[in-house]
Amino acid sequence: MKILILGAGKMGSFFCDLLSFDHEVAVYDPDHQRLRFTFNALRFKELSEIEEFEPQLVINASTVKYTLQSFEAVLPYLKPSCIISDIASVKTGLPEFYATCGHPFVSTHPMFGPTFASLSNLSNENAIIISEGDHLGKVFFRDLYSRLHLNIVEYTFTEHDETIAYSLSIPFAATLAFAGVMKHQEAPGTTFKRHMQIARGLMSEDDFLVSEILFNPNTPQQIEKIQQQMAELLDIIKRRDSNDMKAFLARVREHIR
Ligand SMILES: O=C(O)C(=O)C[C@]1(C(=O)O)C=C[C@@H](O)C=C1
């Protein structure tokens, strides 16, 4: 299959490595410097090269802020039968775009990345496939993700954004709150060190990625839940109420069972 990957960032390079043994792969990135590290694939710097290549599948691995923009840039150079796909962390705007783009589409979300996952062993990781996608496109990604031993879950676009607001925005916001008040420790404890590791991982992410995940329209209501929990905890601490604290901790334990 002829596959075009948009974006030679971390995820684009990951898909390129993964697919280049079994498929004819090309990578397009308008930032020519980033193509220096692209191997076993054609490196496209000009849009006209895409037209000549005639890809059958496009995997858009651009930074989430530019997902729609990069689709729009390449669309005029694709055959109508070409399946277009994205791996964006937030799907806002994509259902509307796909509905009018005139191409079969498939949308997925690998729930891992180079910061924390070991890309050579993904057997404990997850991937989401959006149910509205084209049948063949979904079969392609289901097969690819199964071969990586990923746990695969299927959600609609709406379910995806609701779930992601919960599973990414809560840890992101909680980490930002922690990192926002932390100071250098000369003798940190193990819990502190673990939090610090997560905070450093998150802060090494692209600002666009962090922002777009937090800009998910479902995020504010999740952050309000954190605020409610903190307000309740603060109140219990100030009152030094052992019974209320016991009840609070029991409730939290129930949540993480
Ligand atoms: O491990 C990483 O590199 C990630 O950025 C993964 C992570 C996460 O923080 O959990 C971040 C964004 C993705 O859309 C999915 C998962």
The ligand as a Tripos MOL2 file, in Angstrom:
@<TRIPOS>MOLECULE
LIG
   16    16     1     0     0
SMALL
NO_CHARGES

@<TRIPOS>ATOM
      1 O1          3.6720    9.2090   26.5930 O.co2     1 LIG1
      2 C1          3.5350   10.1780   25.8820 C.2       1 LIG1
      3 O2          4.4490   10.6170   25.2030 O.co2     1 LIG1
      4 C2          2.2330   10.8720   25.7410 C.2       1 LIG1
      5 O3          2.2600   12.0310   25.4430 O.2       1 LIG1
      6 C3          0.9890   10.1430   25.8490 C.3       1 LIG1
      7 C4         -0.2950   10.8170   26.1460 C.3       1 LIG1
      8 C5         -0.3950   10.8860   27.7000 C.2       1 LIG1
      9 O4          0.1340   11.8430   28.2790 O.co2     1 LIG1
     10 O5         -0.9440    9.9570   28.2850 O.co2     1 LIG1
     11 C6         -0.4080   12.1930   25.5880 C.2       1 LIG1
     12 C7         -1.1090   12.4850   24.4520 C.2       1 LIG1
     13 C8         -1.7520   11.4500   23.6840 C.3       1 LIG1
     14 O6         -2.7550   11.8860   22.8740 O.3       1 LIG1
     15 C9         -2.0130   10.2290   24.4250 C.2       1 LIG1
     16 C10        -1.3250    9.9460   25.5570 C.2       1 LIG1
@<TRIPOS>BOND
     1     1     2 2
     2     2     3 1
     3     2     4 1
     4     4     5 2
     5     4     6 1
     6     6     7 1
     7     7     8 1
     8     7    11 1
     9     7    16 1
    10     8     9 2
    11     8    10 1
    12    11    12 2
    13    12    13 1
    14    13    14 1
    15    13    15 1
    16    15    16 2
@<TRIPOS>SUBSTRUCTURE
     1 LIG1         1 GROUP 0 **** ****
